[in-house]
Amino acid sequence: MRLSGFDDALRQFSGSNLDMLYGGYSAGICILGPTLMGLDIVDPPSKKPYGDHQTIWEGLGILDYVIVPHFESDHPESEAAGRVVAYLEQHKIPFKTLRDGEVIIIDNG
């Protein structure tokens, strides 16, 4: 997202008075929180599909909590999601869990 500039565009749009619909699956939703710390338990930062760029630990900060996807789901990353929850609890980082198929709807209207 940072390489394309989509992170800045998303922040600007989310701060406007316009309605916004954002859909993300797995890591695509995690980026909305304030941090990506702990999520490396599921997605190791050593995997760098876009080249050897510095790991970005800051989320976009659109939400004030971390989203942990695949929690208690029939998904290969479900067990690791439980370890992410333990990390976030230990470090007192606010979070919400999502099972596969669940969504978060925020209606500010």
N, C-alpha and C positions, 0 to 999 in steps of 0.2 A: 504494500500500500504506500509506503513511504517513497519507494522508487518511482512510482507513477504519479504521486501527488494526490492520490485519492484520499489519503488520511486528512489532509488539509481541507479538501472539498467537503468531506463528510462532516468535519467539525464545524465548518462555516454554515453548512446547510442545517445542521442540528441546532445551531444557535439562532436560527432565523425564526420568524413567525409563521413559516410555511409548515404545512403538514408533511410528515416524513414517514415513509415506510422503509424499513431496512430488514432484509432477510439474510441470515447467515447460518451456516451449518458448521458445527464443531468449532474449529479455531476462528471461523468467520464471525462468530458471535462473541468470542472471548475478547477480541480487540476493543470492544466497546467500553470495557471496564477501565479502572485507573492504573492497573498494573498487570503484567504477564508473569510476575513472580509466582512460582509454584506450579504453573502450567507446564514448565519444562519437565516435570515428572512424566507427562504424557508425550510431549513433543520436544525432544532434546534439541537445544539450540545448535548442536554440532551439525545438524542437517541444514544445509544452506543451498537450496535449489536455485537461488539467483546470484550465486557468486559468494565470495568470501567477504561479506559485509559485516560490520559490527552488529552484534545482537542488540535488539531494541527491547528493553524491559518495560517501557512505559506503554500503557494502553492509551486509547484515545480520550478517556475520561468523560465520555458521553454519559455513562452510567457511573454511579458512585460505589459500585460493588462489582466484584468479579463474578462472571458466570462460569460454572463448571458443567460442561455438557457431558452426556453419556452416563450420568450418575445412576447407579442401580438399574442399568439397562442391559439388554442382550446385545452388547457391543464389545468388540475386542479391547477397547480402552476403558471399559467400565471399572475394572479393578483399580487401575491407575487413577481414575477420577476420584475414587475413595481416598487414595493417598494425597491427592491434591486438596481435598476437603480437610484432611488432618493437618496439612501444612498451613492452610489458610487459618484454621482455628488456632493453631499454635502461635501464629504471628499476628493474630487479632486483625486479620484483613476481612472486611465484610464481603460476603458472597451469597449467591443463590445457586442452587443446583437445578439442572434440567434433565429429566429423563428423555430418551429419544421419543420424539413425537410431541413434546411439550413446547410451548411458546411463551414468550413474555409480551404482553400488550400494555403499553403505556398510553393512556388517553389523557392528555393535558387539557382537553376541551371541556 
